[in-house]
Amino acid sequence: MYRCCISLLFGLFAATCCLGAETIALAAPKLATKAQRYSVRTPYSSIEAGAARIDIAAASQQVSAIVSDFGNYTKLTGKFEKSRIVGHSGPYTDVYLQVPILKGAAKIWAVLRFEPVRTTNGEQVIAGHLIRGNVDRLDGTWKIRRVGDHRSHLELELLIVPKLPVPGSIVTGEAAYAADEAVTGVRDRAERE
């Protein structure tokens, strides 16, 4: 019995060694990448921007196309209750967004003017700035960087300055949560397509 067990273990060990790293890697479950939340100081407010970043198994052009699909932001995450294109001004796109904050106790609505995609230091940048809404300031900046064939790194920074007297830490936390949901939604859509 003892010899049989040793022979069986040795056989399994030998078979595993012969499989090769590629086969073992294919058999391992794919780990889900989670977004990383963080905050960013800006020169525009004492309130920090809430932000999130994530790696995506898709080409940067595909990620850029999803981020530029402004009218379908509600499909990325439940944090955007409404999103629709309300106009164009030359190369700029005006987008109406509605986002709940403070666990749904209040809603932010805004029309953001998104600039055309620009490339800065090897990153594609898509930025939108408030033109009207029920907040003092709302800026959204997407950054997309190619990190390899069919691999991208995506970041979203959201600066929200409410008219209501709300502690900055609460606003920043809500913005970081919304950014996390948005970059995760872009990742999920890009990796499905």
PEFEN-V155096 format. One record per pair of residues at least 4 apart in sequence whose ideal C-beta (glycine too) atoms are under 7 Angstrom apart, sorted by sequence separation. I is the first residue (numbers start at 0). J is the second residue. If there is no record, write none. Layout:
# PEFEN-V155096
i: {I | I}
j: {J | J}
This chain:
# PEFEN-V155096
i: {0 | 1 | 2 | 3 | 4 | 5 | 6 | 7 | 8 | 9 | 10 | 11 | 12 | 13 | 14 | 18 | 20 | 21 | 22 | 23 | 57 | 59 | 60 | 61 | 62 | 63 | 64 | 75 | 87 | 99 | 101 | 118 | 146 | 161 | 165 | 167 | 168 | 169 | 170 | 171 | 172 | 173 | 174 | 175 | 176 | 177 | 178 | 179 | 180 | 181 | 182 | 183 | 184 | 185 | 186 | 187 | 188 | 18 | 57 | 87 | 88 | 100 | 118 | 119 | 129 | 132 | 146 | 165 | 73 | 87 | 145 | 146 | 40 | 41 | 55 | 72 | 73 | 86 | 99 | 100 | 116 | 117 | 129 | 144 | 39 | 73 | 84 | 85 | 98 | 129 | 143 | 144 | 38 | 39 | 73 | 85 | 97 | 98 | 116 | 129 | 161 | 38 | 72 | 84 | 85 | 128 | 143 | 38 | 39 | 97 | 159 | 38 | 70 | 82 | 83 | 113 | 114 | 127 | 142 | 37 | 69 | 70 | 82 | 96 | 70 | 81 | 82 | 113 | 126 | 141 | 36 | 69 | 81 | 95 | 96 | 112 | 159 | 35 | 81 | 94 | 111 | 112 | 124 | 125 | 139 | 140 | 34 | 35 | 79 | 80 | 93 | 94 | 111 | 157 | 34 | 80 | 111 | 112 | 124 | 139 | 34 | 79 | 80 | 93 | 94 | 111 | 78 | 109 | 110 | 122 | 123 | 138 | 157 | 32 | 91 | 92 | 110 | 122 | 137 | 157 | 32 | 91 | 110 | 122 | 136 | 137 | 156 | 69 | 91 | 109 | 121 | 155 | 72 | 108 | 136 | 69 | 85 | 90 | 107 | 108 | 109 | 134 | 135 | 107 | 111 | 134 | 135 | 155 | 107 | 134 | 135 | 155 | 109 | 111 | 134 | 133 | 153 | 107 | 153 | 94 | 93 | 69 | 67 | 107 | 63 | 67 | 66 | 63 | 59 | 101 | 100 | 66 | 66 | 98 | 63 | 62 | 59 | 59 | 59 | 62 | 58 | 62 | 44 | 54 | 57 | 59 | 43 | 56 | 58 | 56 | 57 | 54 | 55 | 54 | 55 | 78 | 52 | 53 | 52 | 52 | 78 | 78 | 50 | 51 | 76 | 50 | 76 | 50 | 75 | 50 | 48 | 49 | 76 | 48 | 75 | 48 | 75 | 75 | 44 | 46 | 43 | 44 | 39 | 41 | 66 | 47 | 65 | 46 | 45 | 49 | 49 | 62 | 65 | 46 | 47 | 49 | 51 | 65 | 46 | 49 | 50 | 48 | 49 | 51 | 62 | 49 | 50 | 51 | 61 | 49 | 53 | 52 | 53 | 51 | 55 | 61 | 57 | 38 | 53 | 57 | 55 | 56 | 55 | 38 | 36 | 36 | 34 | 34 | 34}
j: {4 | 5 | 6 | 7 | 8 | 9 | 10 | 11 | 12 | 13 | 14 | 15 | 16 | 17 | 18 | 22 | 24 | 25 | 26 | 27 | 61 | 63 | 64 | 65 | 66 | 67 | 68 | 79 | 91 | 103 | 105 | 122 | 150 | 165 | 169 | 171 | 172 | 173 | 174 | 175 | 176 | 177 | 178 | 179 | 180 | 181 | 182 | 183 | 184 | 185 | 186 | 187 | 188 | 189 | 190 | 191 | 192 | 23 | 62 | 92 | 93 | 105 | 123 | 124 | 134 | 137 | 151 | 170 | 79 | 93 | 151 | 152 | 47 | 48 | 62 | 79 | 80 | 93 | 106 | 107 | 123 | 124 | 136 | 151 | 47 | 81 | 92 | 93 | 106 | 137 | 151 | 152 | 47 | 48 | 82 | 94 | 106 | 107 | 125 | 138 | 170 | 48 | 82 | 94 | 95 | 138 | 153 | 49 | 50 | 108 | 170 | 50 | 82 | 94 | 95 | 125 | 126 | 139 | 154 | 50 | 82 | 83 | 95 | 109 | 84 | 95 | 96 | 127 | 140 | 155 | 51 | 84 | 96 | 110 | 111 | 127 | 174 | 51 | 97 | 110 | 127 | 128 | 140 | 141 | 155 | 156 | 51 | 52 | 96 | 97 | 110 | 111 | 128 | 174 | 52 | 98 | 129 | 130 | 142 | 157 | 53 | 98 | 99 | 112 | 113 | 130 | 98 | 129 | 130 | 142 | 143 | 158 | 177 | 53 | 112 | 113 | 131 | 143 | 158 | 178 | 54 | 113 | 132 | 144 | 158 | 159 | 178 | 92 | 114 | 132 | 144 | 178 | 96 | 132 | 160 | 94 | 110 | 115 | 132 | 133 | 134 | 159 | 160 | 133 | 137 | 160 | 161 | 181 | 134 | 161 | 162 | 182 | 137 | 139 | 162 | 162 | 182 | 137 | 185 | 127 | 130 | 113 | 116 | 159 | 116 | 125 | 125 | 123 | 123 | 173 | 173 | 141 | 143 | 177 | 143 | 143 | 143 | 144 | 145 | 151 | 149 | 153 | 136 | 146 | 149 | 151 | 136 | 149 | 151 | 150 | 151 | 150 | 151 | 152 | 153 | 177 | 152 | 153 | 153 | 154 | 180 | 181 | 154 | 155 | 180 | 155 | 181 | 156 | 181 | 157 | 156 | 157 | 184 | 157 | 184 | 158 | 185 | 188 | 158 | 160 | 158 | 160 | 156 | 158 | 185 | 167 | 185 | 167 | 167 | 171 | 172 | 185 | 188 | 170 | 171 | 173 | 175 | 189 | 171 | 174 | 175 | 174 | 175 | 178 | 189 | 177 | 178 | 179 | 189 | 178 | 182 | 182 | 183 | 182 | 186 | 192 | 189 | 171 | 186 | 190 | 189 | 190 | 190 | 175 | 175 | 179 | 179 | 182 | 183}
